[in-house]
Amino acid sequence: MVEAQKSSSIVLDDRDRLFATGAESGPDLTVSLGPLRLQSPVMPASGCFGPELGSLLPVGELGAVVTKTLFADRRSGNPSHRLTESADGMLNSVGIPSPGTSQFKRQVLPKYRVFGVPVVVSVGGLTVEEYWQVTDELADARFEALEVNVSCPNLEHGGLAIGTEASAVEHVVSGVVSRTSVPILVKLTPNVTSIGDIARAAERAGAAAVTVCNTFPGMAIDVPTRRAVLGNGVGGLSGPAVKPMALRLVWQAASAVGIPVIGCGGISTARDVVEFLLAGASAVQVGTATFTRPYAMARIQRDLAVLCNELGVSHLSDLTGALRP
Ligand SMILES: Cc1cc2nc3c(=O)[nH]c(=O)nc-3n(C[C@H](O)[C@H](O)[C@H](O)COP(=O)(O)O)c2cc1C
């Protein structure tokens, strides 16, 4: 890893260099998500990590890698601009460009496999059948879990995400579960009245875990031109700005289900991870933090070991749901 740091053109700040202290005699950071065993609770959030980052951080130390959401056919995504900064966060309207399943299997998936950690393939669909089609088409591919992204706009329901309706989530996830033997994670949208109802629907359908949550809808306006900054008009807000909202959703989802919850939204430090664990998460995903500090996940993970030692926690799982009333 030291070699990777030296050869990288990214200048790591002093905090990144402190990671080694105390991590060797660390606590047990292993995590079980149903049948899926992870060496660490830290993994990238879908769409925020690519194999090209492999030279910048020790990906093989992470819990897993998660791919960008995959659709059945090739898609080009939304018009530019696709990204813009906002206070303490970022807005994106990438629109999920996708290589389609056959190119994904040939050219993309092998690049994720080289890290030697479980590969989670994120799957999407503009119709219920598309989620099932992608799952079927992945039958001859090697990966350790699927993450069903139920935040995609559903063309059969006027563009509303499947994830906004409990019965639709149960329907689509049951179909995916019946088509594959790998564990299924379900990535929930925050744009719902009751996250508990949606998480329970995923659990009933056979999900091994739920990921809470995807981005929050938002908008940015450029005053001189009086136009929306994003080419798509609206986008998804992520980063530290959403952390308190994501934390609340994790706490509510974890109170509603017996399956593990993976916390996601604004995590950029080990302390953030501990907050999500206390709220009920068993593992976490890191997205936006990687855009400003590509080394963030490795730093978070190593700091987490140090923080657990400071807190007197020998098993990470002791923190899950340990929020005091
Ligand atoms: C540029 C960008 C692309 C994303 N693409 C996807 C995607 O393909 N599938 C998905 O489920 N979530 C996607 N997300 C959402 C993230 O996985 C994550 O849920 C969200 O950003 C909140 O976490 P964060 O605050 O740590 O970034 C994307 C987020 C960003 C910023």
The ligand as an SDF file (V2000), in Angstrom:
LIG
                    3D

 31 33  0  0  0  0  0  0  0  0999 V2000
  -22.2140   10.2590   -8.7170 C   0  0  0  0  0  0  0  0  0  0  0  0
  -23.1110    9.2860   -8.0210 C   0  0  0  0  0  0  0  0  0  0  0  0
  -23.5700    8.1580   -8.6850 C   0  0  0  0  0  0  0  0  0  0  0  0
  -24.3920    7.2430   -8.0170 C   0  0  0  0  0  0  0  0  0  0  0  0
  -24.8260    6.1340   -8.6990 N   0  0  0  0  0  0  0  0  0  0  0  0
  -25.5870    5.2180   -8.0400 C   0  0  0  0  0  0  0  0  0  0  0  0
  -25.9850    4.0190   -8.6880 C   0  0  0  0  0  0  0  0  0  0  0  0
  -25.6340    3.7290   -9.8350 O   0  0  0  0  0  0  0  0  0  0  0  0
  -26.7620    3.1560   -7.9800 N   0  0  0  0  0  0  0  0  0  0  0  0
  -27.1460    3.3820   -6.6800 C   0  0  0  0  0  0  0  0  0  0  0  0
  -27.8340    2.5500   -6.0820 O   0  0  0  0  0  0  0  0  0  0  0  0
  -26.7720    4.5190   -6.0410 N   0  0  0  0  0  0  0  0  0  0  0  0
  -26.0070    5.4250   -6.6910 C   0  0  0  0  0  0  0  0  0  0  0  0
  -25.5980    6.5620   -6.0480 N   0  0  0  0  0  0  0  0  0  0  0  0
  -26.0140    6.7780   -4.6470 C   0  0  0  0  0  0  0  0  0  0  0  0
  -24.9170    6.3180   -3.6940 C   0  0  0  0  0  0  0  0  0  0  0  0
  -24.6720    4.9330   -3.8440 O   0  0  0  0  0  0  0  0  0  0  0  0
  -25.3050    6.5980   -2.2170 C   0  0  0  0  0  0  0  0  0  0  0  0
  -26.4870    5.8920   -1.9150 O   0  0  0  0  0  0  0  0  0  0  0  0
  -25.5410    8.0770   -1.9500 C   0  0  0  0  0  0  0  0  0  0  0  0
  -24.6080    8.8730   -2.6620 O   0  0  0  0  0  0  0  0  0  0  0  0
  -25.4680    8.4150   -0.4690 C   0  0  0  0  0  0  0  0  0  0  0  0
  -24.2200    8.1070    0.0840 O   0  0  0  0  0  0  0  0  0  0  0  0
  -23.0280    9.2150    0.2510 P   0  0  0  0  0  0  0  0  0  0  0  0
  -23.6250   10.4000    0.9500 O   0  0  0  0  0  0  0  0  0  0  0  0
  -21.9550    8.5270    1.0190 O   0  0  0  0  0  0  0  0  0  0  0  0
  -22.5990    9.5760   -1.1360 O   0  0  0  0  0  0  0  0  0  0  0  0
  -24.7760    7.4810   -6.6750 C   0  0  0  0  0  0  0  0  0  0  0  0
  -24.2940    8.6130   -6.0040 C   0  0  0  0  0  0  0  0  0  0  0  0
  -23.4690    9.5040   -6.6450 C   0  0  0  0  0  0  0  0  0  0  0  0
  -22.9690   10.7070   -5.8840 C   0  0  0  0  0  0  0  0  0  0  0  0
  1  2  1  0
  2  3  1  0
  2 30  2  0
  3  4  2  0
  4  5  1  0
  4 28  1  0
  5  6  2  0
  6  7  1  0
  6 13  1  0
  7  8  2  0
  7  9  1  0
  9 10  1  0
 10 11  2  0
 10 12  1  0
 12 13  2  0
 13 14  1  0
 14 15  1  0
 14 28  1  0
 15 16  1  0
 16 17  1  0
 16 18  1  0
 18 19  1  0
 18 20  1  0
 20 21  1  0
 20 22  1  0
 22 23  1  0
 23 24  1  0
 24 25  2  0
 24 26  1  0
 24 27  1  0
 28 29  2  0
 29 30  1  0
 30 31  1  0
M  END
$$$$
